[in-house]
Amino acid sequence: MNKSIWLENEVTFDKVSSNIQTDLLIIGGGISGSNVLYFLKDSPYKITLINNTNNNTTCNSTAKITYLQQDIYTKISKIYSQEKAYEYYQSQKEAIKLLIHIIKTEKIDCDLEKVSSYIFSNKKKNNLDLEKDFLKNYNIPFQLKKHLPISISCNHAIEVKNTFMFNPYKYIVNLKQKLNRYKNISIYDQSLATSIKKKKNGYVVFCNNKKITCNSIIMACHYPFSIEKDFPFTTYLERSIVSAFPYSYENPFSMINLDQEVLSLRTYQDHLIFLSNSHNINCKENILKEVKKHENKTQHLFQKKGEYTWINHDIMTNDHLPIAGLIQGSHIYILTGYNTWGMTNSTICAKLVSDLVLKKENEYIKLFDPNRSTNIKRLVNDFLYSISSGSRLLCDKFCKNKDFYQENVKIVKENGIAYGIYIDKKNQEHKVYNLCPHMKCNLIFNSFDKTWDCPCHGSRFDIDGNVIKGPASLNIKITKDKN
Ligand SMILES: Cc1cc2nc3c(=O)[nH]c(=O)nc-3n(C[C@H](O)[C@H](O)[C@H](O)COP(=O)(O)OP(=O)(O)OC[C@H]3O[C@@H](n4cnc5c(N)ncnc54)[C@H](O)[C@@H]3O)c2cc1C
């Protein structure tokens, strides 16, 4: 897989290699899992965190820490109300405070920078005016701008100060290394939870052919697995292409537009990080074509070629609010659905989940409730997204799109079973099942990363069939997986 600018010197913890008994099990060691662990570090509980891989959503993000998040306040106001959008704004302000507090008090080396954030647009019809009205109504300080601190065209922009950005990999690794010194905490990498069994007083989680027995589980694994929820119907996945290249600039900045064709930029040391080509992963487009479009845009706007180029996707909720809390009728907590704003949302949701575990009050329980009741506008969104996912699934079952498969990739059917074959440079065949174990969607070969990707819910597998991204928790190897 192509790696992001952040993932140069990877540090990993030990693997799970024996049975474990623990009070709390956190599944997932991205920013969500790391932040929950931080908020629970002084609790009386024995806590175990297991993580599959570091090449996760967090370490492939652009890692801006801001409350100016495209037209999020307009979108939430349209589905719910301005008051709810303001509640969300307050949660983001509090999240920034908490995150900066963690970084400062724990002295986490993560290249934190204080910057201005901008949202901008080139279109006459856009939500920038509505965002401006929202900020004005609630006396949130901002400035209107005609120009950006970089030479890309812009009709209008809004600037807010006192926002941040950092290196997300350094943040989670350095935080986890500090937390691993606590007596009640154990952290593991390369440890994939494959299934969960309910027991009388808790759960048994299977991982690396070992058993982890626990009282409660915190699902911090991005797309949750092994729980019955309406996830596929209330969320969708958005994928973007990101690149980083050397760039000289006067002052660091962070910005994103509101236009249909998303452009997001930030500086990092002597590089510019540029994101474009954001799509629902359902969109039937060959990934190489998407990368090419992104490269052409980079060339056109900056006359540069990406020194690093990578792909990442995040979970989008149909009502634009994250999902965090206790799953009804269980001892499983969940935090996810950050709508591409996970640096702040993982922090505020981690605080919320830790408060629930510690039986403390928290003012955002209702706002992010995973069991929240739906309203008619959200239902319409859910319906439209489900149709799009369903049609994608049917299309995969019945149509063959030859464009996806190049000469070194074959999809074959033997005795009614679909297999995917990738032939590597040494002419060696890598054959896997072409069916995602999660919800039985057919997989698409990603020629850019050399992975098998699920177009329905984002699971990814390497050419030998190992899971590298959930929700799938079983591999697609031809030899039967014993887990
Ligand atoms: C292109 C892009 C740019 C973004 N830029 C920004 C930004 O500028 N600012 C911002 O605030 N947000 C941004 N985001 C959003 C942000 O990156 C995510 O919301 C956030 O990183 C999600 O964190 P997480 O910890 O929930 O998930 P992850 O980082 O994916 O962590 C989940 C972890 O769980 C592990 N795992 C999964 N399944 C299992 C299992 N079965 N057993 C064990 N471990 C498992 C995985 O290996 C992984 O390490 C961006 C997102 C994208 C796609």
The ligand as an SDF file (V2000), in Angstrom:
LIG
                    3D

 53 58  0  0  0  0  0  0  0  0999 V2000
   -8.6570   11.8720    3.2870 C   0  0  0  0  0  0  0  0  0  0  0  0
   -9.0370   12.1910    4.7000 C   0  0  0  0  0  0  0  0  0  0  0  0
   -8.5540   13.3340    5.3130 C   0  0  0  0  0  0  0  0  0  0  0  0
   -8.9200   13.6250    6.6310 C   0  0  0  0  0  0  0  0  0  0  0  0
   -8.4630   14.7680    7.1990 N   0  0  0  0  0  0  0  0  0  0  0  0
   -8.8890   15.1140    8.4280 C   0  0  0  0  0  0  0  0  0  0  0  0
   -8.5170   16.3650    9.0040 C   0  0  0  0  0  0  0  0  0  0  0  0
   -7.7950   17.1610    8.3980 O   0  0  0  0  0  0  0  0  0  0  0  0
   -8.9770   16.6630   10.2390 N   0  0  0  0  0  0  0  0  0  0  0  0
   -9.8090   15.8200   10.9290 C   0  0  0  0  0  0  0  0  0  0  0  0
  -10.2360   16.1700   12.0280 O   0  0  0  0  0  0  0  0  0  0  0  0
  -10.1550   14.6050   10.4210 N   0  0  0  0  0  0  0  0  0  0  0  0
   -9.7260   14.2430    9.1880 C   0  0  0  0  0  0  0  0  0  0  0  0
  -10.1140   13.0560    8.6440 N   0  0  0  0  0  0  0  0  0  0  0  0
  -10.9490   12.1260    9.4440 C   0  0  0  0  0  0  0  0  0  0  0  0
  -10.0990   11.2940   10.3930 C   0  0  0  0  0  0  0  0  0  0  0  0
   -8.9220   10.8660    9.7580 O   0  0  0  0  0  0  0  0  0  0  0  0
  -10.8760   10.0600   10.8800 C   0  0  0  0  0  0  0  0  0  0  0  0
  -12.1790   10.4160   11.2450 O   0  0  0  0  0  0  0  0  0  0  0  0
  -10.2050    9.4540   12.0990 C   0  0  0  0  0  0  0  0  0  0  0  0
   -8.8370    9.2800   11.8200 O   0  0  0  0  0  0  0  0  0  0  0  0
  -10.8240    8.1170   12.4890 C   0  0  0  0  0  0  0  0  0  0  0  0
  -10.0680    7.6290   13.5570 O   0  0  0  0  0  0  0  0  0  0  0  0
  -10.3690    6.2160   14.2240 P   0  0  0  0  0  0  0  0  0  0  0  0
   -9.4040    6.0340   15.3060 O   0  0  0  0  0  0  0  0  0  0  0  0
  -11.8150    6.1480   14.5380 O   0  0  0  0  0  0  0  0  0  0  0  0
  -10.1180    5.1660   13.0290 O   0  0  0  0  0  0  0  0  0  0  0  0
   -8.7210    4.5600   12.5430 P   0  0  0  0  0  0  0  0  0  0  0  0
   -7.6710    5.5850   12.5260 O   0  0  0  0  0  0  0  0  0  0  0  0
   -9.0040    3.8530   11.2650 O   0  0  0  0  0  0  0  0  0  0  0  0
   -8.3550    3.5390   13.6520 O   0  0  0  0  0  0  0  0  0  0  0  0
   -9.0550    2.3270   13.7910 C   0  0  0  0  0  0  0  0  0  0  0  0
   -8.0430    1.2700   14.1890 C   0  0  0  0  0  0  0  0  0  0  0  0
   -8.7300    0.0640   14.4670 O   0  0  0  0  0  0  0  0  0  0  0  0
   -7.9780   -1.0240   13.9830 C   0  0  0  0  0  0  0  0  0  0  0  0
   -8.9120   -2.1240   13.7500 N   0  0  0  0  0  0  0  0  0  0  0  0
   -9.9290   -2.1970   12.8770 C   0  0  0  0  0  0  0  0  0  0  0  0
  -10.5630   -3.3630   12.9680 N   0  0  0  0  0  0  0  0  0  0  0  0
   -9.9180   -4.0540   13.9410 C   0  0  0  0  0  0  0  0  0  0  0  0
  -10.0970   -5.3400   14.4900 C   0  0  0  0  0  0  0  0  0  0  0  0
  -11.0750   -6.1500   14.0700 N   0  0  0  0  0  0  0  0  0  0  0  0
   -9.2450   -5.7560   15.4450 N   0  0  0  0  0  0  0  0  0  0  0  0
   -8.2430   -4.9440   15.8890 C   0  0  0  0  0  0  0  0  0  0  0  0
   -8.0360   -3.7070   15.4030 N   0  0  0  0  0  0  0  0  0  0  0  0
   -8.8670   -3.2780   14.4380 C   0  0  0  0  0  0  0  0  0  0  0  0
   -7.3450   -0.5160   12.7080 C   0  0  0  0  0  0  0  0  0  0  0  0
   -6.1860   -1.2510   12.3770 O   0  0  0  0  0  0  0  0  0  0  0  0
   -7.0420    0.9370   13.0770 C   0  0  0  0  0  0  0  0  0  0  0  0
   -5.7390    1.1160   13.5460 O   0  0  0  0  0  0  0  0  0  0  0  0
   -9.7700   12.7430    7.3330 C   0  0  0  0  0  0  0  0  0  0  0  0
  -10.2430   11.5910    6.7170 C   0  0  0  0  0  0  0  0  0  0  0  0
   -9.9010   11.3060    5.4190 C   0  0  0  0  0  0  0  0  0  0  0  0
  -10.4430   10.0760    4.7670 C   0  0  0  0  0  0  0  0  0  0  0  0
  1  2  1  0
  2  3  1  0
  2 52  2  0
  3  4  2  0
  4  5  1  0
  4 50  1  0
  5  6  2  0
  6  7  1  0
  6 13  1  0
  7  8  2  0
  7  9  1  0
  9 10  1  0
 10 11  2  0
 10 12  1  0
 12 13  2  0
 13 14  1  0
 14 15  1  0
 14 50  1  0
 15 16  1  0
 16 17  1  0
 16 18  1  0
 18 19  1  0
 18 20  1  0
 20 21  1  0
 20 22  1  0
 22 23  1  0
 23 24  1  0
 24 25  2  0
 24 26  1  0
 24 27  1  0
 27 28  1  0
 28 29  2  0
 28 30  1  0
 28 31  1  0
 31 32  1  0
 32 33  1  0
 33 34  1  0
 33 48  1  0
 34 35  1  0
 35 36  1  0
 35 46  1  0
 36 37  1  0
 36 45  1  0
 37 38  2  0
 38 39  1  0
 39 40  1  0
 39 45  2  0
 40 41  1  0
 40 42  2  0
 42 43  1  0
 43 44  2  0
 44 45  1  0
 46 47  1  0
 46 48  1  0
 48 49  1  0
 50 51  2  0
 51 52  1  0
 52 53  1  0
M  END
$$$$
